[in-house]
Amino acid sequence: MNRKILLCLITALLLVGAGGLLNGAAAEAKWPEGSSKGEKTNGKMKLDVTNTSEGYFMAAVTSKTKHRMKLRVVMGDVTLTYDLNGDGEYEVIPLQLGSGKYEISLWENVSGKKYSSAGKAALSVKLSREDGAFLYPNQYVNYTRLSEAVAKAEELCAGKSAKETYALVRQFMLDTFGYDFIKALTVKPGMLPDIDGCYQKRLGVCQDLSAVMVCMLRTQGIPAKLMIGYADKNYHAWTLTVVDGKEVFFDPTAALNAISSPITYSVERYY
């Protein structure tokens, strides 16, 4: 066989074996990782900053506590606040504001609405890609390798292009899920999206539905954001996805006719 032809055949086989790159297939799912070398402690706050370049860090309290703990992430004039569990287990926090200097602080509830400083750290972040935070699970878009939505995304979209994957996941949401009107009456401020519960019940409120969709897209290597803000005057959640370099808006709740289609959307924060 001609040596040039043989080399071309070998190259083609390698590309097909490396995730189907010849047909533009989505990349493999990304999972948070840490290491003892990346750990740093200040007061009652423990951080793992091993992979800040990938768009996230991990945070925990140094020991179990029953006190309410809040983690504050500040960059420039933007402040994001998270409730941190008191079990001492790491939670993934996104660096969604991009490359730059972040101030991280932990606050402990001491009485009533009073909080005292329990730790602080400064992070200088240089991201390997600016949308890296939107390819990993985090506290708000919380899923694992065992999540049913992850397995379904792989079953549905394996070998598909980004455009095909987005269309398949979008249609799957419309065909499979409904809006949980009963849960909507009991949602409390600070309640996190429940991807696993929503997928199992095939029902959820706006943030659940949006988080499921974002999860399925991220695990197929497509950057997707869980957007939180206002749809007209109503507090709401929706999705924003990067498909072939273009941002694509989708509101699962409105698409399921659970609310009237909003006229304006205003963003408060995103994860």
Steps between C-alpha positions, in 0.01 A plus 500: 500500500619850420667645813314831466161326479588282801585806710170664406305188601679480837432868568131458415465200733666690784265794455192277501625322811564828681134577559372515143668828417453446127127564527529778757386289795479661842788466746500278808349617828727691738508423873644708789824374652718609789828420667664551838754728330222737400346531846523818705342580835417827671297508820205264459519506120670234291550543126632276225636721222662227294297574189415868504628520141212268405242742641423374850628453852369291788406628845416342836504573871799354686277311745132415536275772633129560551543873442387643169803577284511736203774518240549832327674530163594851390654622176502872432154638577328159474424299815359147496389325820461127558365298792776253590415168662619442857606139441856578400439358150637691202258683273593617151484877451523641146735779395240621254616863505808413293873552547609749765534551873240349731450559872353199682363524853307278738242637742350320799156570641552580870152620598185615325609668178851571627801341329866511592803454276622138505767499229623676188726448199602672178513317169671620184333306219611450142251280319612259229172582325258775602194274487666221701272552801202399287631152423513367859239424766482746789285576803215636286532260208565197718531158337730197524614212283203304641235758411234360267503819293869444427440145377205614286705775338765247401238257367321772306794696364804274468680570174284804416622847410448793738210629290336157490558448873338832589196423284462149648526619863260789438242267344551246780413769755185593311388139449581367846461764771223700657479793738449421870227745602475348848871542573480857370275584796759381754832624352697698757774757443841334471361163389740342252400332172436127535621327183464141622156553654372685195624232263351215703160669533514658155369810676668814628481874546685739269842460660471119510402473134774740392764322710410160350544637150829669590625177658424295190675749273809543718560127520510498121770767497272792418538814718163585654394751766224487758367856493313650795324834502164641401263416219295817484435549876520134603808337654602236253767267355586411139795379290764652274710260294798545268442299183762525227622828643157664529293556817158336486222600741239252621241519777370146572219624724358739241546240224292256707228770521526507880523880486407760244796577275685788671570817307824592678766306688747662740796303638587512869757218511600184318673170579 
